[in-house]
Amino acid sequence: MARSRRSRSPTVPILGKIEDGNASDKTLNHGILGEVARHMHTHSVEEGAFIDVADSAMVTEANLEQAGERIGFVTRLPATYNEHEQVILRAIEADDWTEVGKIAQTPSTEHRRGASYWVSEGAVTLYGKTYRAAVVHSSAHDKRCQLAGCFVLLSNLPREDDDSAEQILRTDKEQHAIEKNFGFLKDDQIVNALFLERPERIEALGLILLIALLIWRLMALVMRTELQARGATIPGWDDKPTARPGAYMMTWKFKGVLVLCSDGQRMLSKPLTVTQEACLLALEVPVSCFKQHPRDG
């Protein structure tokens, strides 16, 4: 996931392609790093304006060398590296933790309590180069052993950019958004219902799904941006007010809307509800969209 260093909006895809499912993640990471950098440069996005948030498969000598100082990244240091345990033990011995608290934006429930986090800034040397290491302790991990409850985030972000260990953790946690994107693209109801043998047809399906995902995420982005600008909310699930509506929730609000056509005229079978009109306002889409024929613009 490439995230803008100036934005915390819903993850909108900007680059996607079909890859071999049997290919090594470490090899794919090496190619993706270069492609993302070239794509950003082509569209006049300066170096340092985005951060590559990757899983632990990024941590190889070749990938770290390719990132260098040019591509800022945040990734998890695999526990297979000796440096992983060493930096955690140093953090435990120093006992200099910064309490972050809960990061999840969704409120905790009786059966699902959000994890609390503490971070400690450290450093590790891999392949002759020193990187920042944010040691993170989570209440969601094994409480019986502090070592077992920790993981390490590796980053090359410069300290002078006010990217604290806490900010590195918050950046890493934004990966949940990209995981949701993968869930959209791999929806069983779509993918398992189709059998495509020819590679060009598989690529065409991938393109359609990527375009659909782009529209899906842009809908959420537009709604949240518009509501934030007005300091407003709309009725969400169970009609509870929300300032962070999703596209899935919004589409459900329009379930059952029928558009009738007669003598070239389009009309609604019944008037829109107050909630539906509020959703359209947040989407910056006029109510007339249901009555205006597509060919009329």
C-alpha positions in Angstrom: 0.0 0.0 0.0 1.4 3.4 -1.0 -0.1 6.0 1.4 0.1 9.8 1.0 2.0 11.4 3.9 -0.6 14.2 3.9 -3.8 12.3 3.8 -5.8 9.8 5.9 -8.7 9.3 3.5 -10.1 5.9 2.5 -7.7 3.9 0.5 -8.3 4.6 -3.2 -6.4 2.3 -5.6 -4.1 4.2 -8.0 -2.2 1.3 -9.5 -3.1 -2.4 -10.0 -2.2 -5.4 -12.2 -2.7 -9.1 -12.4 0.2 -11.2 -11.1 0.9 -15.0 -10.9 -0.6 -16.3 -7.8 2.3 -18.8 -7.4 4.9 -16.1 -7.6 7.0 -15.3 -4.5 5.8 -12.3 -2.5 9.4 -11.3 -2.0 10.0 -11.2 -5.7 6.7 -9.4 -6.4 7.6 -6.7 -3.8 10.9 -6.0 -5.6 9.1 -5.3 -8.9 6.2 -3.4 -7.3 8.6 -1.0 -5.5 10.1 0.1 -8.8 6.7 0.3 -10.5 5.1 2.5 -7.8 8.1 4.9 -7.8 7.9 5.2 -11.6 4.1 5.7 -11.6 4.3 8.4 -9.0 7.1 10.2 -10.9 5.1 10.0 -14.1 2.2 11.9 -12.4 4.5 14.5 -10.8 4.4 13.1 -7.3 7.6 14.0 -5.6 9.8 11.6 -3.7 9.0 11.5 -0.1 5.3 12.4 -0.7 4.2 8.8 -0.1 5.1 5.9 2.1 5.2 2.2 1.1 3.4 0.2 3.7 4.3 -3.4 3.1 4.1 -6.8 4.8 7.2 -8.6 6.1 7.9 -10.1 2.7 9.5 -6.8 1.8 12.4 -7.4 4.2 15.1 -8.9 1.9 18.5 -7.5 1.0 17.4 -6.7 -2.6 14.2 -4.9 -1.6 15.8 -2.8 1.1 18.6 -1.8 -1.3 16.1 -0.8 -3.9 14.1 1.3 -1.5 17.3 3.0 -0.3 16.5 6.5 1.0 14.3 7.4 -2.0 11.2 5.3 -1.1 10.1 5.7 2.5 8.6 2.5 3.9 7.1 0.9 7.0 7.1 -2.9 7.3 7.2 -5.6 9.9 10.6 -7.1 10.7 10.2 -10.9 10.5 10.8 -12.8 13.8 13.2 -15.0 11.9 15.8 -12.3 12.1 18.0 -12.3 15.2 17.7 -8.5 15.3 13.9 -8.9 16.0 14.4 -10.5 19.4 17.5 -8.4 20.3 15.7 -5.0 19.8 12.7 -6.2 21.8 14.9 -7.3 24.7 16.7 -3.9 24.6 13.3 -2.1 24.7 12.1 -4.2 27.7 15.4 -3.6 29.5 15.2 0.2 28.9 11.5 0.3 29.9 11.0 3.5 28.1 7.5 3.1 26.6 5.1 5.6 25.1 1.5 4.8 25.6 -0.5 5.1 22.4 -3.7 3.6 23.7 -6.4 2.3 21.3 -6.0 3.0 17.6 -9.2 1.4 16.2 -11.8 4.0 15.2 -14.7 1.7 15.7 -15.8 1.7 19.4 -15.1 -1.4 21.6 -17.9 -3.7 22.5 -18.4 -6.2 25.3 -17.3 -9.1 23.1 -14.8 -7.2 21.0 -12.5 -5.0 23.0 -10.0 -2.9 21.0 -6.3 -3.5 21.7 -4.1 -0.9 23.4 -0.6 -0.2 22.3 2.7 1.0 23.7 5.8 1.8 21.6 9.5 2.2 22.1 11.9 3.6 19.6 15.0 1.6 18.7 17.3 0.7 15.8 18.5 -2.4 14.0 21.3 -2.9 11.4 20.4 -5.1 8.4 22.8 -5.9 5.6 25.2 -3.1 6.7 22.6 -0.4 7.0 20.8 1.0 10.1 17.0 1.3 10.2 14.6 2.7 12.7 12.8 0.0 14.7 9.5 0.7 16.5 9.0 -2.0 19.1 5.3 -2.3 19.7 3.6 -4.0 22.7 0.0 -5.0 22.2 -2.6 -5.9 24.9 -4.1 -8.3 22.3 -1.0 -10.5 22.5 0.1 -12.9 25.2 0.0 -11.1 28.5 2.1 -13.7 30.3 5.3 -12.8 28.5 6.2 -9.3 27.5 8.5 -10.6 24.8 5.7 -12.6 23.2 3.4 -9.6 23.2 5.8 -7.5 21.1 6.4 -7.0 17.4 8.8 -4.8 15.5 8.1 -2.2 12.7 11.0 -1.5 10.4 11.3 1.9 8.7 13.7 4.2 6.9 11.7 7.4 7.6 13.9 10.2 8.8 13.4 11.3 12.4 13.4 15.0 11.6 10.1 14.6 9.7 8.3 14.2 13.0 7.5 10.6 12.2 7.6 9.2 15.8 7.4 5.6 16.7 3.7 6.2 17.4 3.2 7.6 13.9 5.0 4.6 12.4 2.6 2.3 14.2 -0.4 4.3 13.1 0.8 4.2 9.5 1.3 0.4 9.7 -2.2 -0.1 11.1 -3.7 1.6 8.0 -3.0 -1.7 6.2 -6.4 -2.9 7.2 -7.8 -0.7 4.4 -5.8 -2.5 1.7 -6.8 -5.8 3.2 -10.4 -4.7 2.7 -9.6 -3.9 -0.9 -8.2 -7.4 -1.4 -11.4 -8.8 0.1 -13.4 -6.8 -2.5 -11.3 -8.1 -5.4 -11.5 -11.8 -4.1 -15.2 -11.9 -3.3 -16.2 -15.5 -3.5 -19.6 -14.7 -5.0 -17.8 -13.2 -8.0 -14.5 -15.0 -8.4 -15.7 -18.5 -7.6 -18.8 -18.1 -9.8 -16.6 -17.7 -12.9 -14.3 -20.0 -14.8 -11.9 -18.2 -17.2 -9.2 -20.2 -18.9 -7.6 -17.7 -21.3 -5.2 -15.3 -19.7 -6.5 -12.3 -21.6 -10.0 -12.9 -20.2 -8.6 -13.2 -16.6 -6.8 -9.9 -17.2 -10.1 -8.3 -18.5 -11.9 -9.5 -15.4 -9.2 -8.1 -13.2 -9.5 -4.7 -14.9 -13.3 -4.7 -14.4 -12.9 -5.5 -10.7 -10.2 -2.8 -10.2 -12.4 -0.2 -11.9 -15.3 -1.3 -9.7 -13.1 -1.0 -6.6 -11.9 2.5 -7.6 -15.6 3.6 -7.9 -16.4 1.9 -4.6 -13.6 3.7 -2.7 -14.2 7.1 -4.4 -17.8 6.9 -3.2 -16.7 6.6 0.4 -14.0 9.3 -0.1 -16.5 11.8 -1.5 -19.1 11.2 1.2 -16.7 11.4 4.1 -15.0 14.5 2.7 -18.3 16.3 2.1 -19.6 15.4 5.6 -16.4 16.5 7.2 -16.5 19.9 5.4 -20.0 20.5 6.7 -19.5 18.9 10.1 -22.5 16.8 9.4 -23.6 13.1 9.7 -26.0 10.8 7.9 -28.0 7.9 9.2 -25.9 4.7 9.1 -26.5 1.2 10.1 -29.6 1.0 12.4 -30.0 4.7 11.6 -27.2 5.6 13.9 -25.5 8.9 12.9 -22.2 8.4 11.2 -19.6 10.8 9.6 -17.7 7.8 8.1 -20.2 6.1 5.8 -19.1 3.3 3.5 -20.2 2.6 0.0 -21.7 -0.8 1.0 -23.9 0.9 3.6 -24.9 3.6 1.3 -26.0 1.2 -1.5 -28.2 -0.6 1.0 -30.0 2.6 1.7 -31.2 2.6 -2.0 -32.4 -1.0 -2.0 -35.8 -1.2 -3.6 -35.6 2.1 -5.4 -37.4 1.7 -8.8 -37.2 4.0 -11.8 -40.1 3.8 -14.2 -39.9 4.8 -17.8 -43.0 5.9 -19.9 -43.1 7.7 -23.2 -39.4 8.6 -22.8 -39.9 10.0 -19.4 -38.2 8.7 -16.2 -39.7 8.8 -12.8 -39.4 7.3 -9.4 -42.0 4.8 -8.3 -42.2 6.6 -5.0 -40.4 9.7 -3.5 -36.9 9.3 -2.0 -36.7 9.1 1.8 -35.0 11.8 3.9 -32.1 9.3 4.4 -31.7 8.7 0.7 -31.6 12.4 0.0 -29.0 12.9 2.7 -26.9 10.2 1.1 -27.1 11.8 -2.4 -26.2 15.2 -0.8 -23.1 13.6 0.7 -22.2 12.0 -2.6 -22.7 15.4 -4.3 -25.1 13.7 -6.7 -28.4 15.6 -7.6 -31.7 13.9 -7.0 -32.4 14.5 -10.7 -29.9 11.7 -11.5 -32.8 9.2 -11.3 -34.9 11.1 -13.8 -32.3 12.3 -16.2 -31.6 9.9 -19.1 -27.9 8.9 -19.3 -27.7 10.1 -23.0 -28.8 13.5 -21.9 -25.6 14.0 -19.9 
